[in-house]
Amino acid sequence: MAGKKQKTKIWKRILGLPAILLTLSVLMAPAAPAGAVPAETKQATQTEPVLVKVLEPAEQTAGQTTEPETQAKEWEPVPKAAVPVEDTYFSDAVFLGDSRTEGFSLYSGLKEGAYLFSVGATVESVFTKPTEKTAQGTIPMLDALAEMDCSKVYVMLGVNELGWPRAEKFKEQYGKIIDRIREDHPNAQVAIQSLLPVSARQEAKKSYVNNERIAVYNQLLKELAQEKDCPYLNVAEAVSDETGCLQADWTFDGIHLNVAGCQAWLDYLKTHPAWPETT
């Protein structure tokens, strides 16, 4: 019996040895660093499918800034007509302006329409400076215009404002003139005439009355014409030479037009009617 017991103990020791060795190997293995992900978990994460949301067309464009298909075009001057209008086209018109408009009334030969002008007139003085004689006394040009019957108003102002430090102020004040005319004459139409250039001789004087400054003001007038929905008459092109200066033989002082210059001005207005004739 003693022999059998001894053999049984020996086999138990032999069978228990692998378990002891396995336990020791686990205890002696280096600990995994904190936060480490088991290999099995890593593999599962790497092979996990990535879900991509397919956007509908409306969702794809939402929040995106798109360029406008077309940009606003620059306001084009009144085009040349196939047939010029007769002088009677201006019978219901008023020409409002400064000394250049005075010259037009004297030298163009146009006997139709009416004129309101003043030497040195500006886009401010037409509101406040008494220049027009009436039965009630002398009143500003816009007050006089309010009392007149007219269907068309041609405005040319700006040469006396070329020295203003802020060109935008000129545009702003000019816009008030358009508003005032429309307030007094709701059924009348208003046309903006470009400023006329000066001669090369005037350019040589290097004063603030120069063609570079005039070009700046004419650009503002084109912008204003678009904002106010007014015809823009580029009269400057009718009296300019190949360099863009006022024709030397169409002026007596480099700024104001003589008979030939004013007749060219009138020809332009007749071949570029601001509004279609009604039958």
C-alpha positions as CSV (number, residue, x, y, z in Angstrom):
1,M,0.0,0.0,0.0
2,A,2.9,2.3,0.8
3,G,4.3,1.8,-2.7
4,K,1.0,2.7,-4.4
5,K,0.6,6.0,-2.4
6,Q,4.1,7.0,-3.3
7,K,3.4,6.5,-7.0
8,T,0.2,8.5,-6.8
9,K,1.9,11.5,-5.3
10,I,4.6,11.4,-8.0
11,W,1.9,11.4,-10.9
12,K,0.1,14.3,-9.2
13,R,3.3,16.3,-9.2
14,I,3.9,15.5,-12.8
15,L,0.4,16.4,-13.9
16,G,0.4,19.6,-11.9
17,L,3.7,20.9,-13.3
18,P,2.3,22.4,-16.6
19,A,-0.3,24.4,-14.6
20,I,2.4,25.7,-12.3
21,L,4.6,26.7,-15.3
22,L,1.7,28.4,-17.0
23,T,0.9,30.4,-13.9
24,L,4.5,31.5,-13.5
25,S,4.7,32.6,-17.2
26,V,1.7,34.8,-16.8
27,L,3.0,36.3,-13.5
28,M,6.4,37.0,-15.0
29,A,5.1,38.6,-18.3
30,P,5.6,42.4,-18.5
31,A,2.5,44.5,-17.8
32,A,0.9,46.3,-20.7
33,P,1.2,50.1,-20.6
34,A,-1.8,52.0,-19.4
35,G,-4.3,52.7,-22.1
36,A,-2.9,50.1,-24.4
37,V,-5.4,48.4,-26.7
38,P,-5.2,44.6,-27.0
39,A,-4.2,43.3,-30.3
40,E,-7.6,41.7,-30.9
41,T,-9.3,45.1,-30.3
42,K,-6.8,46.9,-32.6
43,Q,-7.5,44.5,-35.4
44,A,-11.3,44.9,-34.9
45,T,-10.9,48.8,-35.0
46,Q,-8.8,48.8,-38.1
47,T,-11.2,46.6,-40.0
48,E,-14.3,48.4,-38.8
49,P,-16.1,49.8,-42.0
50,V,-16.1,53.6,-42.4
51,L,-19.5,55.0,-43.1
52,V,-19.7,57.9,-45.6
53,K,-22.9,59.9,-45.8
54,V,-24.0,60.4,-49.4
55,L,-25.2,64.0,-49.7
56,E,-28.3,64.9,-51.7
57,P,-27.8,67.6,-54.4
58,A,-29.6,70.2,-52.2
59,E,-27.3,69.3,-49.3
60,Q,-24.1,69.6,-51.4
61,T,-24.9,73.2,-52.5
62,A,-26.2,74.3,-49.1
63,G,-23.9,76.9,-47.5
64,Q,-21.7,77.3,-50.6
65,T,-21.2,80.7,-52.1
66,T,-21.7,80.7,-55.9
67,E,-20.6,83.4,-58.3
68,P,-23.4,85.3,-60.1
69,E,-23.9,84.1,-63.6
70,T,-23.7,87.5,-65.0
71,Q,-22.4,90.8,-63.5
72,A,-24.2,94.0,-63.9
73,K,-23.1,95.7,-67.1
74,E,-21.9,99.3,-67.1
75,W,-24.7,101.7,-67.9
76,E,-24.4,102.3,-71.7
77,P,-24.8,105.8,-73.2
78,V,-27.8,106.5,-75.3
79,P,-27.2,104.9,-78.7
80,K,-27.2,106.7,-82.1
81,A,-30.6,106.6,-83.8
82,A,-31.1,105.6,-87.4
83,V,-32.8,108.9,-88.1
84,P,-32.2,112.2,-86.1
85,V,-35.1,113.9,-84.4
86,E,-36.4,117.3,-85.5
87,D,-35.9,120.4,-83.4
88,T,-39.6,120.1,-82.3
89,Y,-38.5,117.0,-80.3
90,F,-37.2,119.5,-77.7
91,S,-40.3,121.7,-77.5
92,D,-41.3,120.3,-74.1
93,A,-37.7,120.2,-72.8
94,V,-35.9,122.3,-70.2
95,F,-32.0,122.5,-70.3
96,L,-30.6,123.0,-66.8
97,G,-27.0,123.9,-66.3
98,D,-24.2,126.4,-65.8
99,S,-22.4,128.8,-68.2
100,R,-21.9,126.0,-70.8
101,T,-25.6,125.6,-71.0
102,E,-25.9,129.3,-71.4
103,G,-23.5,129.0,-74.4
104,F,-25.7,126.2,-75.8
105,S,-28.8,128.4,-75.6
106,L,-27.0,131.3,-77.5
107,Y,-25.0,129.4,-80.2
108,S,-26.6,126.0,-80.9
109,G,-29.4,127.5,-83.0
110,L,-32.1,125.5,-81.2
111,K,-35.2,127.7,-80.8
112,E,-37.3,125.0,-79.1
113,G,-37.6,124.3,-75.3
114,A,-36.6,126.5,-72.3
115,Y,-33.3,127.1,-70.5
116,L,-32.3,127.5,-66.8
117,F,-28.7,128.4,-66.3
118,S,-26.4,130.5,-64.2
119,V,-22.7,131.3,-64.5
120,G,-20.9,129.3,-61.7
121,A,-23.9,127.1,-61.0
122,T,-23.2,124.0,-59.0
123,V,-25.2,120.9,-57.8
124,E,-25.7,122.8,-54.5
125,S,-26.4,126.3,-55.7
126,V,-29.3,125.3,-57.9
127,F,-31.2,124.6,-54.7
128,T,-30.4,127.8,-52.8
129,K,-28.9,130.6,-54.9
130,P,-31.5,133.0,-56.3
131,T,-30.8,133.4,-60.0
132,E,-34.2,133.3,-61.9
133,K,-36.3,136.4,-62.0
134,T,-40.1,135.8,-61.6
135,A,-43.1,137.9,-60.7
136,Q,-42.6,136.9,-57.1
137,G,-38.9,137.8,-57.1
138,T,-35.6,136.1,-57.8
139,I,-35.6,132.4,-56.9
140,P,-33.3,129.4,-57.2
141,M,-33.3,127.4,-60.5
142,L,-35.0,124.3,-59.1
143,D,-37.8,126.4,-57.6
144,A,-38.2,128.1,-61.0
145,L,-38.2,124.7,-62.7
146,A,-41.0,123.5,-60.4
147,E,-43.2,126.2,-61.8
148,M,-42.6,125.3,-65.4
149,D,-44.4,122.9,-67.7
150,C,-42.1,120.3,-69.2
151,S,-41.8,116.6,-70.1
152,K,-38.1,116.4,-70.6
153,V,-35.2,117.8,-68.5
154,Y,-31.6,117.8,-69.7
155,V,-29.1,118.4,-66.9
156,M,-25.4,119.3,-67.3
157,L,-23.6,120.4,-64.2
158,G,-20.1,119.7,-62.8
159,V,-17.4,121.8,-64.3
160,N,-17.6,124.2,-61.3
161,E,-17.3,121.3,-58.9
162,L,-14.1,119.8,-60.3
163,G,-12.1,121.3,-57.4
164,W,-14.3,119.7,-54.7
165,P,-12.1,117.5,-52.5
166,R,-14.7,114.7,-52.4
167,A,-16.0,113.6,-55.8
168,E,-18.6,111.3,-54.1
169,K,-20.2,114.4,-52.6
170,F,-20.8,115.7,-56.1
171,K,-22.5,112.5,-57.1
172,E,-24.6,112.5,-53.9
173,Q,-25.8,116.1,-54.5
174,Y,-26.5,115.5,-58.2
175,G,-28.7,112.6,-57.2
176,K,-30.7,115.0,-55.0
177,I,-31.4,117.1,-58.1
178,I,-32.8,114.1,-59.9
179,D,-35.0,113.3,-57.0
180,R,-36.2,116.9,-56.7
181,I,-37.1,117.2,-60.4
182,R,-39.1,113.9,-60.2
183,E,-40.9,115.1,-57.1
184,D,-41.9,118.4,-58.8
185,H,-42.6,116.7,-62.2
186,P,-43.6,113.1,-61.7
187,N,-44.4,112.6,-65.3
188,A,-41.2,114.3,-66.7
189,Q,-38.1,112.3,-67.8
190,V,-34.6,113.4,-66.8
191,A,-31.4,112.9,-68.8
192,I,-27.9,113.3,-67.5
193,Q,-25.4,114.8,-69.9
194,S,-21.7,114.1,-69.6
195,L,-19.3,116.8,-68.8
196,L,-17.5,118.2,-71.8
197,P,-13.7,117.9,-72.0
198,V,-11.4,120.9,-72.0
199,S,-8.8,121.7,-74.7
200,A,-5.2,120.7,-74.8
201,R,-4.3,124.3,-74.1
202,Q,-6.4,124.3,-70.9
203,E,-4.8,120.9,-70.0
204,A,-1.3,122.6,-70.2
205,K,-2.3,125.0,-67.4
206,K,-2.2,122.1,-64.9
207,S,-5.2,123.4,-63.1
208,Y,-7.9,121.3,-61.4
209,V,-10.1,121.9,-64.5
210,N,-8.6,119.0,-66.5
211,N,-9.7,116.0,-68.5
212,E,-8.5,113.5,-65.9
213,R,-10.7,115.0,-63.3
214,I,-13.6,115.3,-65.8
215,A,-13.3,111.6,-66.6
216,V,-13.7,110.8,-62.9
217,Y,-16.8,112.8,-62.7
218,N,-18.2,111.4,-65.9
219,Q,-17.8,107.9,-64.5
220,L,-19.7,108.9,-61.4
221,L,-22.4,110.3,-63.6
222,K,-22.7,107.0,-65.5
223,E,-23.1,105.2,-62.2
224,L,-25.7,107.7,-61.0
225,A,-27.6,107.3,-64.3
226,Q,-27.8,103.6,-63.7
227,E,-28.9,104.1,-60.0
228,K,-31.5,106.6,-61.0
229,D,-32.5,104.9,-64.2
230,C,-31.8,107.9,-66.3
231,P,-30.5,108.1,-69.9
232,Y,-26.8,109.0,-70.1
233,L,-25.8,111.2,-73.0
234,N,-22.1,111.1,-73.7
235,V,-22.0,114.5,-75.3
236,A,-18.2,114.6,-74.7
237,E,-17.6,112.3,-77.6
238,A,-19.2,114.7,-80.0
239,V,-16.8,117.5,-79.3
240,S,-13.6,115.6,-78.6
241,D,-10.5,115.3,-80.8
242,E,-8.5,112.1,-81.3
243,T,-6.7,112.7,-78.0
244,G,-9.9,113.2,-76.0
245,C,-9.4,116.9,-75.6
246,L,-12.0,119.5,-76.7
247,Q,-11.6,120.4,-80.3
248,A,-9.2,123.4,-80.4
249,D,-11.3,125.3,-83.0
250,W,-14.6,124.7,-81.2
251,T,-13.7,126.8,-78.1
252,F,-12.6,130.3,-77.4
253,D,-11.2,129.8,-73.9
254,G,-10.5,126.0,-73.7
255,I,-13.6,125.4,-71.6
256,H,-16.7,126.9,-73.2
257,L,-17.9,126.1,-76.7
258,N,-18.3,128.5,-79.6
259,V,-20.9,128.3,-82.4
260,A,-19.3,125.2,-84.1
261,G,-19.0,123.4,-80.8
262,C,-22.5,124.1,-79.7
263,Q,-23.9,123.0,-83.1
264,A,-22.0,119.7,-82.7
265,W,-23.6,119.4,-79.2
266,L,-27.1,119.9,-80.7
267,D,-26.4,117.4,-83.5
268,Y,-25.4,114.8,-80.9
269,L,-28.7,115.3,-79.0
270,K,-30.7,115.0,-82.2
271,T,-28.9,111.9,-83.3
272,H,-29.1,110.4,-79.8
273,P,-32.6,111.0,-78.6
274,A,-32.8,110.2,-74.9
275,W,-36.4,108.8,-75.3
276,P,-38.2,107.3,-78.2
277,E,-40.6,109.5,-80.0
278,T,-44.3,108.8,-79.5
279,T,-46.7,108.9,-82.4
